[in-house]
Amino acid sequence: MISENLKGLKCLRCGKEYSLKQARYLCTDEACGGNLEAVYDYARIERNANVIKNSREKGIYRYLPFLPFADTKLTPPLLVGGTPLVKSDKLSSRMGVELFFKDDTRNPSASFKDRAGAVAMTVAREDGLNRISCASTGNAGSSLACLAASVGMNCMIFVPEKAPPAKIAQLLLFGAKVFAVRGTYDEAFDLCAEVSSEINCFNRSTGLNPWTREGKKTVSFEIAEDMGWDVPDYVFVPVGDGNIISGVWKGFRELFYAGFTQRIPKLIAVQSKNSDSVHKTLEKYKGKDVSPKEIELVKVNATTIADSISVDLPRDGLAAVRAVRETDGFSVEISDDEILASIKEIASNTGLFPEPAGATAYAGLKKALEDRKVPLKSRIVCLVTGSGLKDINSALKVAGKPISVSTDKSETLKILSGK
């Protein structure tokens, strides 16, 4: 059943509004074709704020009034969301800020993408569909395959053939039909769209399906609730196709619109120098007063080791650019070496184990502090979007080597004593 709070869809590029029956994925204006965003009755949600504040639902479903469906009857049975916001006293003291990590490695498939998949899949099931697809560099696909397995839904995933083996293993073990595309993520995205349209399959692909943003925005709700319905000063977000930061932006906007919070944090887009379309686009329009319709994304040739954010042309890039510009944020680009070093730094200081994309936000924070773009004593959240177990080969590049010893204890004791 559709939520009574859901009013319709609105194009993020041209502003045209649609009913749910008029558009499915993108703006239907041939001159636009922009991404759509779900719009709710925020005054109605505000009047019923206690439904959320007193909810006994767990995970993302405690924020049901902000979601497109009216109940949880068709949601996956796996617990999505409700992940911990971890404060690092050690790193806070070292860096001179109040630093928190939002640990989304705790989701069912060990990825932030479970938030998007859970909502998109529920919408598909509400529509009576039993087949779902997506293009992915690994995490979105393994997430969707995991959730589909939990409800017995047919699932097909299109990935670039160079996706990490651990993520491919997840896809296959969850029972998805996996197509390893001899090409880039962008080419896998296009193939998925063409095939899904041909066979009338619900396409969950990020930046095409507006409902993925509805799942991703729930991370902002959780951060605010864990902070006593307040918000941090800055949120650092790893950015590839732009859908995570656009979801974070939407979540904090909606909390503000519905009177749950009094302000919106500054959003910081962090990208690898080897996949930096959003950063380049922000630099291109820096200081310029332009409308969304005037913004053209800069296409790059993405080669970053952080496969989860390796994208030539971000499919939700316009929303990502708007998220930064409209929250008075900024972007940071970093090297792949800095990303890899941050995996070990996070792990050895917090006990959290991120994959490369999951360490990117923290690497960006370090760079921003070095460049004095963030004041000391600021309250900051870095998103950790995926587990390091998904890409062990990258982690091993910075992990170091074990010490080889014989079974004779004297040898180990000698090493420990420094002799």
Secondary structure, DSSP 8 states (H G I E B T S, - for coil): -B-TTEEEEEETTT--EE-TTT-SSB---TTT--BEEEEE-HHHHHHTHHHHHT----GGGGGGGGSSBS-STTS-SS------EEE-HHHHHHHTSEEEEEEGGGSTTSBTTHHHHHHHHHHHHHTT--EEEEE-SSHHHHHHHHHHHHHT-EEEEEEETTS-HHHHHHHHHTT-EEEEESS-HHHHHHHHHHHHHHHT-EE--TTT-THHHHHHTHHHHHHHHHTTS---SEEEEE-SSSHHHHHHHHHHHHHHHTTS-S---EEEEEEETTS-HHHHHHHHTTT----GGG----------S-GGG--SS-TTHHHHHHHHHHTT-EEEEE-HHHHHHHHHHHHHHHS--B-HHHHHHHHHHHHHHHTT-S-TT-EEEEEE-BBGGG-HHHHHHHH-------S-HHHHHHHHTT-
